[in-house]
Amino acid sequence: MDRVRKFGKVYSRILDTIEKDGGLTFLVVDPPNQEPEVAGVLGKIASESGVDAIAVGGSVGAQGKLLDDTIARIKENSPLPVILFPGNIASISPRADAVYFMSMLNSTDPYYITGAQIASALPIKKMGLEAIGTSYIVIEPGRAVGWVGRAHLIPRELPYLAGITALAGQMMGSQIVILESGGGAEKHAPLEMIAATRKLIDIPLVVAGGVKTKENAYDCIKSGADIVHIGTAIEHVSDDRKQAKEKLEGISKAVKKAGKEKK
């Protein structure tokens, strides 16, 4: 039996793009906040704006027919890979290409550390979804995801705590780390925290929550992140296609610029 671990297509594509460009932009679509038709439009805009992938999910409500229809509309309008960003075990769909198989390492509830993973592992395998092992670390303010996941939030003024938590995740076999401030957070993870985490881990580092501008995105990548999630910033302008495209293009260009400068 061949026991050599082989990376899936989506994760391999992430690694290759990091190697080539130094930084990636993922658009986050939260189905309860955006109708499937709007998600389809955003998928088309994303594919025209230098975005590298689309993450679909949210803390609550991203499941069932709404989730399936959202992914279907995106795929009708975009060739970009769709990665599930699940809030619970119901937030999986065979229509996606991959799933962040997340363990919230700083949750105080075992369900979010191992319980949901055990419950969803077999369905994910049967669906043929590529599972990307993900250490999910929630920092202040945490917002909805912190509340739902019962997270013991990482203090913003203690960067090393995020770094050692991420290192533990890597040592346990994670393929990617997400530093999550929470959807709609006023600020993203502190740059010192991003840098401290990058010094300790070798796997891709994602900054999620609070990345609102091209300047934010540039700073996160230059400080050591490999990927930025852009969600709420685009939700606020999703009714204006021109503005949404301009914003995504600006962020994507800033990410690539920072990525090349840090290589």
Residue frames relative to the residue before (quaternion, step in Angstrom):
aa qw qx qy qz dx dy dz
M 1.0000 0.0000 0.0000 0.0000 0.00 0.00 0.00
D 0.3883 -0.7115 0.5371 0.2335 3.57 -0.94 0.90
R 0.1047 -0.8350 0.5399 0.0193 3.55 -0.36 1.26
V 0.4204 0.7003 -0.4757 0.3265 3.58 1.25 0.17
R 0.3898 -0.7337 0.5055 0.2327 3.56 -0.74 1.04
K 0.1291 -0.7858 0.6030 0.0486 3.53 -0.86 1.01
F 0.4020 -0.7077 0.5257 0.2476 3.56 -0.88 0.93
G 0.5140 -0.6399 0.4835 0.3043 3.53 -1.18 0.66
K 0.7116 -0.4831 0.3123 0.4033 3.54 -1.32 0.32
V 0.6833 0.4907 -0.3079 0.4444 3.58 0.88 -0.90
Y 0.6750 0.4804 -0.3036 0.4706 3.59 0.87 -0.90
S 0.6286 0.5250 -0.3370 0.4645 3.60 1.00 -0.76
R 0.6368 0.5200 -0.3230 0.4688 3.56 1.03 -0.79
I 0.6219 0.5322 -0.3384 0.4642 3.60 1.03 -0.77
L 0.6732 0.4967 -0.2973 0.4602 3.58 0.85 -0.96
D 0.6626 0.5111 -0.3083 0.4525 3.58 0.93 -0.89
T 0.6779 0.4895 -0.2980 0.4604 3.58 0.96 -0.85
I 0.6043 0.5333 -0.3523 0.4757 3.58 1.07 -0.68
E 0.6541 0.5167 -0.3077 0.4589 3.55 0.95 -0.90
K 0.7166 0.4589 -0.2476 0.4632 3.57 0.98 -0.88
D 0.8321 0.2517 -0.0801 0.4877 3.56 0.77 -1.09
G 0.4316 -0.7298 0.4443 0.2894 3.60 1.15 -0.43
G 0.8173 0.0488 -0.0153 0.5740 3.60 1.19 -0.32
L 0.1388 -0.7932 0.5911 0.0470 3.57 -1.08 0.78
T 0.2436 -0.7367 0.6146 0.1419 3.53 -1.29 0.58
F 0.0800 -0.7769 0.6238 0.0301 3.56 -0.84 1.02
L 0.2917 -0.7227 0.5994 0.1826 3.56 -0.92 0.92
V 0.2091 -0.7721 0.5894 0.1130 3.59 -0.90 0.95
V 0.1000 -0.7794 0.6181 0.0225 3.55 -0.81 1.10
D 0.1462 -0.7879 0.5967 0.0425 3.57 -0.74 1.12
P 0.4046 -0.7812 0.4131 0.2353 3.61 -0.12 1.27
P 0.6610 0.4991 -0.3565 0.4324 3.67 0.81 -0.70
N 0.7116 0.4526 -0.2503 0.4755 3.57 1.18 -0.52
Q 0.7797 0.2170 -0.1174 0.5755 3.58 1.25 -0.33
E 0.4360 -0.6957 0.5065 0.2632 3.57 -0.76 1.02
P 0.6613 -0.5283 0.3464 0.4044 3.63 -1.11 0.56
E 0.6411 0.5308 -0.3344 0.4421 3.58 0.98 -0.81
V 0.6439 0.5062 -0.3110 0.4821 3.57 1.04 -0.81
A 0.6242 0.5416 -0.3289 0.4570 3.57 1.04 -0.82
G 0.6339 0.5326 -0.3225 0.4588 3.57 1.05 -0.78
V 0.6412 0.5130 -0.3120 0.4778 3.56 0.99 -0.86
L 0.6705 0.4946 -0.2979 0.4660 3.58 0.93 -0.90
G 0.6051 0.5534 -0.3515 0.4517 3.58 1.09 -0.67
K 0.6550 0.5008 -0.3054 0.4762 3.57 0.97 -0.85
I 0.6512 0.5108 -0.3112 0.4671 3.57 0.94 -0.90
A 0.6434 0.5401 -0.3207 0.4376 3.58 0.96 -0.90
S 0.6885 0.4902 -0.2850 0.4522 3.56 0.91 -0.93
E 0.6861 0.4579 -0.2721 0.4954 3.59 1.24 -0.43
S 0.7183 0.4859 -0.2178 0.4477 3.56 1.30 -0.29
G 0.6364 -0.5712 0.3297 0.4001 3.58 1.21 0.28
V 0.4104 0.6942 -0.4834 0.3406 3.57 1.27 0.24
D 0.3977 -0.7650 0.4704 0.1879 3.58 -1.04 0.80
A 0.7909 -0.0658 0.0592 0.6055 3.61 1.13 -0.54
I 0.3024 -0.7274 0.5848 0.1933 3.53 -1.32 0.28
A 0.1766 -0.7680 0.6105 0.0795 3.55 -0.82 1.08
V 0.1160 -0.8139 0.5688 0.0236 3.57 -0.78 1.04
G 0.5362 0.6063 -0.4674 0.3556 3.55 -0.79 1.03
G 0.0598 -0.7842 0.6167 0.0336 3.51 -1.37 -0.05
S 0.7100 -0.4747 0.3098 0.4180 3.54 -1.29 0.18
V 0.8092 0.0185 0.0228 0.5868 3.60 0.98 -0.82
G 0.8264 0.3467 -0.2067 0.3926 3.56 -1.21 0.56
A 0.6052 0.5541 -0.3760 0.4305 3.62 1.19 -0.19
Q 0.4826 0.6593 -0.4400 0.3727 3.57 0.23 1.26
G 0.7910 0.3668 -0.2356 0.4292 3.52 -1.37 0.09
K 0.8405 -0.1615 0.1377 0.4984 3.54 -1.18 -0.69
L 0.6162 0.5531 -0.3490 0.4388 3.58 1.01 -0.77
L 0.6683 0.4895 -0.2958 0.4757 3.58 0.93 -0.88
D 0.6602 0.5118 -0.3057 0.4569 3.59 0.89 -0.94
D 0.6839 0.4882 -0.2891 0.4586 3.57 0.88 -0.95
T 0.6207 0.5481 -0.3392 0.4464 3.57 1.04 -0.76
I 0.6802 0.4778 -0.2897 0.4744 3.58 0.88 -0.95
A 0.6241 0.5499 -0.3370 0.4411 3.58 1.01 -0.83
R 0.6744 0.4875 -0.3033 0.4643 3.60 0.91 -0.90
I 0.6232 0.5321 -0.3450 0.4576 3.58 1.01 -0.77
K 0.7078 0.4776 -0.2693 0.4454 3.57 0.82 -1.01
E 0.5973 0.5523 -0.3608 0.4562 3.58 1.16 -0.45
N 0.7790 0.3556 -0.1470 0.4951 3.55 1.18 -0.64
S 0.7985 0.2297 -0.0983 0.5477 3.59 1.23 -0.23
P 0.3625 -0.7292 0.5370 0.2201 3.59 -1.05 0.76
L 0.4605 0.7107 -0.4371 0.3028 3.59 1.25 -0.12
P 0.5340 -0.6147 0.4585 0.3562 3.60 -1.08 0.62
V 0.2581 -0.7475 0.5963 0.1380 3.55 -1.12 0.79
I 0.0937 -0.7952 0.5990 0.0023 3.53 -0.71 1.17
L 0.3835 -0.7164 0.5329 0.2362 3.57 -0.80 1.00
F 0.1425 -0.7568 0.6362 0.0467 3.53 -1.05 0.94
P 0.0678 -0.9001 0.4286 0.0390 3.57 0.63 1.21
G 0.3122 -0.7344 0.5738 0.1840 3.52 -1.17 0.74
N 0.7853 -0.0014 0.0081 0.6191 3.57 1.26 -0.37
I 0.7175 -0.4709 0.2918 0.4223 3.59 -1.27 0.11
A 0.6138 0.5466 -0.3548 0.4456 3.59 1.23 -0.28
S 0.6340 0.5769 -0.3172 0.4058 3.58 1.24 -0.38
I 0.5054 0.6014 -0.4659 0.4072 3.56 0.85 1.00
S 0.0410 -0.7995 0.5988 -0.0260 3.54 -1.12 0.71
P 0.4605 -0.6902 0.4787 0.2871 3.60 -0.91 0.82
R 0.5566 0.6270 -0.3878 0.3830 3.59 1.22 -0.22
A 0.6154 0.5623 -0.3432 0.4328 3.60 1.21 -0.46
D 0.5245 -0.6315 0.4763 0.3150 3.55 -1.31 0.22
A 0.7972 -0.0214 0.0666 0.5997 3.56 1.06 -0.75
V 0.2173 -0.7537 0.6021 0.1487 3.54 -1.34 0.15
Y 0.4170 -0.6193 0.5918 0.3039 3.53 -1.11 0.71
F 0.1622 -0.7749 0.6041 0.0909 3.61 -0.45 1.17
M 0.0429 -0.8939 0.4438 -0.0462 3.49 0.37 1.40
S 0.0914 -0.7145 0.6884 0.0853 3.47 -1.29 0.69
M 0.2877 -0.7468 0.5740 0.1734 3.59 -0.70 1.10
L 0.2812 -0.8373 0.4445 0.1489 3.52 0.10 1.35
N 0.7703 0.3298 -0.2056 0.5056 3.60 1.03 -0.60
S 0.3351 0.7019 -0.5403 0.3211 3.56 1.07 0.75
T 0.3721 -0.7050 0.5537 0.2407 3.57 -1.20 0.54
D 0.6451 0.4844 -0.3034 0.5071 3.57 1.35 0.02
P 0.4458 -0.7209 0.4567 0.2701 3.63 -0.56 1.12
Y 0.5332 0.6383 -0.4069 0.3778 3.59 1.16 -0.52
Y 0.7418 0.4127 -0.2256 0.4780 3.59 0.91 -0.91
I 0.6264 0.5130 -0.3448 0.4749 3.59 1.27 -0.13
T 0.8308 0.0010 0.0365 0.5554 3.60 0.85 -0.98
G 0.5839 0.6407 -0.3704 0.3337 3.61 1.07 -0.63
A 0.6935 0.4576 -0.2751 0.4837 3.56 0.80 -1.02
Q 0.6264 0.5515 -0.3351 0.4372 3.57 1.08 -0.71
I 0.6528 0.5007 -0.3102 0.4763 3.58 0.98 -0.85
A 0.6772 0.5106 -0.2878 0.4449 3.57 0.96 -0.91
S 0.7622 0.3937 -0.2037 0.4717 3.60 1.03 -0.72
A 0.4761 0.7187 -0.4293 0.2691 3.61 1.18 -0.37
L 0.7069 0.4587 -0.2806 0.4595 3.59 0.77 -0.98
P 0.6454 0.5004 -0.3448 0.4628 3.66 0.87 -0.76
I 0.6388 0.5225 -0.3298 0.4584 3.59 1.00 -0.77
K 0.6473 0.5100 -0.3164 0.4698 3.57 0.98 -0.83
K 0.6762 0.4964 -0.2974 0.4559 3.60 0.90 -0.90
M 0.6520 0.5064 -0.3121 0.4701 3.58 1.12 -0.63
G 0.4131 -0.7198 0.4629 0.3114 3.57 1.20 -0.39
L 0.3658 0.7373 -0.4891 0.2886 3.58 1.21 0.47
E 0.4199 -0.6611 0.5561 0.2782 3.55 -1.08 0.71
A 0.2029 -0.7907 0.5695 0.0966 3.59 -0.68 1.10
I 0.1408 -0.7736 0.6152 0.0570 3.56 -0.78 1.08
G 0.3572 -0.7614 0.5011 0.2038 3.57 -0.34 1.25
T 0.0229 -0.8481 0.5229 -0.0827 3.54 -0.51 1.25
S 0.2348 -0.7208 0.6356 0.1461 3.55 -0.95 0.96
Y 0.1279 -0.8059 0.5780 0.0105 3.53 -0.54 1.26
I 0.0234 -0.8197 0.5688 -0.0634 3.55 -0.48 1.25
V 0.1823 -0.8144 0.5471 0.0651 3.56 -0.54 1.19
I 0.1179 -0.7981 0.5900 0.0317 3.54 -0.74 1.11
E 0.6798 -0.4777 0.3499 0.4326 3.55 -1.26 0.29
P 0.5674 -0.1556 -0.8084 -0.0200 1.65 -1.99 1.52
G 0.4584 -0.7239 0.4206 0.2983 3.62 1.25 -0.22
R 0.0310 -0.8551 0.5130 0.0686 3.55 1.02 -0.90
A 0.8530 -0.1349 0.0625 0.5003 3.61 -1.02 -0.68
V 0.6719 0.5041 -0.3175 0.4399 3.58 0.88 -0.90
G 0.6364 0.5263 -0.3289 0.4581 3.57 1.05 -0.68
W 0.6617 0.4998 -0.2967 0.4736 3.55 1.03 -0.83
V 0.6809 0.4829 -0.2912 0.4673 3.58 0.84 -0.98
G 0.7550 0.4089 -0.2076 0.4688 3.59 0.91 -0.92
R 0.3629 -0.7567 0.4748 0.2650 3.58 1.31 0.06
A 0.1879 0.8258 -0.5052 0.1659 3.53 0.93 0.96
H 0.3235 -0.6565 0.6428 0.2263 3.51 -1.23 0.70
L 0.2894 -0.8414 0.4279 0.1589 3.52 0.24 1.37
I 0.4394 -0.6607 0.5440 0.2729 3.55 -1.10 0.82
P 0.4095 -0.7146 0.5011 0.2657 3.65 -0.68 0.99
R 0.5293 -0.6616 0.4354 0.3043 3.56 -0.92 0.89
E 0.7013 0.4762 -0.2788 0.4514 3.60 1.07 -0.64
L 0.6852 0.4272 -0.2817 0.5183 3.60 1.29 0.11
P 0.1434 -0.8529 0.4969 0.0717 3.61 0.48 1.20
Y 0.6453 0.5610 -0.3421 0.3896 3.59 0.94 -0.81
L 0.5852 0.5836 -0.3792 0.4161 3.59 1.13 -0.52
A 0.6338 0.4981 -0.3274 0.4930 3.57 1.05 -0.70
G 0.6515 0.5419 -0.3124 0.4293 3.56 0.97 -0.86
I 0.7176 0.4309 -0.2744 0.4734 3.59 0.79 -0.91
T 0.5937 0.5422 -0.3667 0.4680 3.59 1.14 -0.52
A 0.6513 0.5028 -0.3046 0.4798 3.57 0.98 -0.86
L 0.6355 0.5311 -0.3274 0.4548 3.58 0.99 -0.81
A 0.6238 0.5257 -0.3344 0.4719 3.57 1.01 -0.79
G 0.6430 0.5245 -0.3193 0.4577 3.58 0.98 -0.84
Q 0.6480 0.5049 -0.3224 0.4704 3.57 0.95 -0.84
M 0.6717 0.5072 -0.3016 0.4479 3.57 0.92 -0.88
M 0.6752 0.4648 -0.2872 0.4956 3.58 1.19 -0.50
G 0.6835 -0.5482 0.2638 0.4033 3.57 1.28 0.17
S 0.3831 0.7283 -0.4928 0.2829 3.59 1.20 0.16
Q 0.3717 -0.7290 0.5398 0.1974 3.53 -1.20 0.67
I 0.7908 0.0992 -0.0171 0.6038 3.55 1.24 -0.44
V 0.2113 -0.7599 0.6027 0.1214 3.58 -1.21 0.58
I 0.1198 -0.7721 0.6198 0.0735 3.55 -1.03 0.83
L 0.1710 -0.7345 0.6490 0.1000 3.56 -0.92 1.01
E 0.0701 -0.8481 0.5232 -0.0456 3.54 -0.26 1.35
S 0.2091 -0.7777 0.5833 0.1063 3.55 -0.77 1.09
G 0.5735 -0.5714 0.3799 0.4476 3.57 1.28 -0.36
G 0.5556 -0.6243 0.4392 0.3297 3.55 -1.01 0.85
G 0.8157 0.2150 -0.1785 0.5065 3.55 -0.84 0.99
A 0.3591 0.7426 -0.4947 0.2737 3.59 1.25 0.18
E 0.5614 -0.6212 0.4316 0.3356 3.54 -1.09 0.70
K 0.8079 0.0932 -0.0203 0.5816 3.57 1.03 -0.82
H 0.4734 -0.6433 0.5196 0.3034 3.54 -1.20 0.56
A 0.7303 -0.3705 0.3058 0.4856 3.58 -1.29 -0.02
P 0.5559 -0.6153 0.4307 0.3562 3.62 -0.96 0.78
L 0.5790 -0.6081 0.4150 0.3504 3.56 -1.04 0.75
E 0.6184 0.5437 -0.3409 0.4536 3.58 1.08 -0.69
M 0.6440 0.5150 -0.3120 0.4719 3.58 1.09 -0.71
I 0.6250 0.5238 -0.3316 0.4744 3.57 1.01 -0.80
A 0.6794 0.4946 -0.2884 0.4590 3.58 0.88 -0.96
A 0.6559 0.5165 -0.3091 0.4554 3.58 0.96 -0.86
T 0.6550 0.5037 -0.3044 0.4740 3.55 1.05 -0.78
R 0.6443 0.5332 -0.3201 0.4451 3.58 0.95 -0.87
K 0.6361 0.5504 -0.3340 0.4254 3.61 1.02 -0.76
L 0.7436 0.4343 -0.2166 0.4599 3.57 1.12 -0.65
I 0.7754 0.3185 -0.1823 0.5139 3.61 1.12 -0.46
D 0.3500 -0.7387 0.5445 0.1883 3.52 -1.29 0.48
I 0.6151 0.5590 -0.3388 0.4408 3.58 1.26 -0.32
P 0.6843 -0.4967 0.3250 0.4236 3.61 -1.19 0.37
L 0.2107 -0.7747 0.5914 0.0753 3.53 -1.08 0.89
V 0.1543 -0.7890 0.5936 0.0365 3.55 -0.80 1.13
V 0.1552 -0.7427 0.6409 0.1165 3.57 -1.08 0.74
A 0.0160 -0.8112 0.5815 -0.0597 3.56 -0.67 1.17
G 0.7680 0.3256 -0.2633 0.4846 3.54 -1.07 0.77
G 0.8541 0.1800 -0.1355 0.4688 3.55 -0.83 1.00
V 0.5404 0.5704 -0.4308 0.4439 3.62 1.25 0.12
K 0.0052 0.8690 -0.4892 0.0746 3.55 -0.02 1.32
T 0.7993 0.2372 -0.0928 0.5442 3.57 1.10 -0.64
K 0.6456 -0.5030 0.3914 0.4207 3.55 -1.28 0.21
E 0.6058 0.5478 -0.3500 0.4587 3.58 1.15 -0.60
N 0.6214 0.5292 -0.3317 0.4731 3.59 1.01 -0.81
A 0.6777 0.5055 -0.2913 0.4476 3.55 0.85 -1.03
Y 0.6384 0.5286 -0.3194 0.4593 3.58 0.94 -0.90
D 0.6856 0.4990 -0.2880 0.4450 3.57 0.82 -1.00
C 0.6478 0.5246 -0.3230 0.4481 3.60 0.97 -0.82
I 0.6823 0.4713 -0.2881 0.4790 3.58 0.89 -0.93
K 0.6628 0.5112 -0.3104 0.4506 3.60 0.88 -0.90
S 0.6763 0.4985 -0.2886 0.4592 3.60 1.11 -0.65
G 0.7401 -0.4283 0.2329 0.4632 3.59 1.23 -0.19
A 0.5115 0.6224 -0.4376 0.3994 3.59 1.22 -0.10
D 0.3449 -0.7240 0.5589 0.2110 3.55 -1.23 0.51
I 0.7909 0.1474 -0.0270 0.5933 3.56 1.17 -0.72
V 0.1105 -0.7537 0.6392 0.1054 3.56 -1.14 0.65
H 0.3116 -0.7108 0.6021 0.1875 3.53 -1.16 0.77
I 0.0918 -0.7794 0.6188 0.0340 3.56 -0.91 0.96
G 0.0670 0.8352 -0.5383 0.0907 3.57 -0.45 1.18
T 0.7879 0.3423 -0.1822 0.4784 3.55 0.15 -1.33
A 0.6090 0.5803 -0.3533 0.4094 3.58 1.02 -0.76
I 0.7056 0.4162 -0.2526 0.5149 3.58 1.11 -0.67
E 0.5528 0.5966 -0.3941 0.4279 3.59 1.10 -0.60
H 0.6797 0.5264 -0.2893 0.4211 3.57 0.92 -0.93
V 0.7728 0.2851 -0.1751 0.5393 3.60 1.17 -0.41
S 0.3471 0.7930 -0.4566 0.2055 3.59 1.27 0.19
D 0.6191 0.5431 -0.3491 0.4471 3.60 1.20 -0.37
D 0.7036 0.3752 -0.2334 0.5564 3.57 1.28 -0.30
R 0.3030 -0.8053 0.4791 0.1734 3.57 -0.06 1.31
K 0.6494 0.5271 -0.3241 0.4420 3.57 0.93 -0.84
Q 0.6815 0.4806 -0.2880 0.4708 3.56 0.91 -0.92
A 0.6341 0.5299 -0.3302 0.4561 3.57 1.00 -0.81
K 0.6676 0.4967 -0.3018 0.4654 3.58 0.95 -0.88
E 0.6479 0.5187 -0.3208 0.4564 3.58 0.93 -0.85
K 0.6656 0.5077 -0.3033 0.4552 3.56 0.97 -0.86
L 0.6776 0.4863 -0.2913 0.4686 3.57 0.92 -0.91
E 0.6341 0.5249 -0.3281 0.4634 3.58 0.99 -0.79
G 0.6610 0.5160 -0.3054 0.4512 3.56 0.93 -0.90
I 0.6676 0.4898 -0.2968 0.4757 3.57 0.97 -0.87
S 0.6576 0.5214 -0.3118 0.4455 3.58 0.91 -0.91
K 0.6599 0.4986 -0.3056 0.4718 3.59 0.95 -0.84
A 0.6421 0.5209 -0.3214 0.4616 3.58 1.01 -0.80
V 0.6338 0.5312 -0.3194 0.4627 3.57 1.04 -0.80
K 0.6752 0.4830 -0.2970 0.4719 3.59 0.89 -0.91
K 0.6263 0.5387 -0.3345 0.4535 3.57 1.02 -0.80
A 0.6820 0.4776 -0.2828 0.4762 3.59 0.87 -0.96
G 0.6358 0.5510 -0.3241 0.4325 3.54 1.03 -0.82
K 0.6810 0.4687 -0.2931 0.4802 3.57 0.94 -0.83
E 0.6562 0.5297 -0.3157 0.4349 3.59 1.03 -0.73
K 0.7129 0.4521 -0.2695 0.4633 3.58 1.03 -0.67
K 0.5399 0.6436 -0.4022 0.3640 3.61 1.25 -0.30
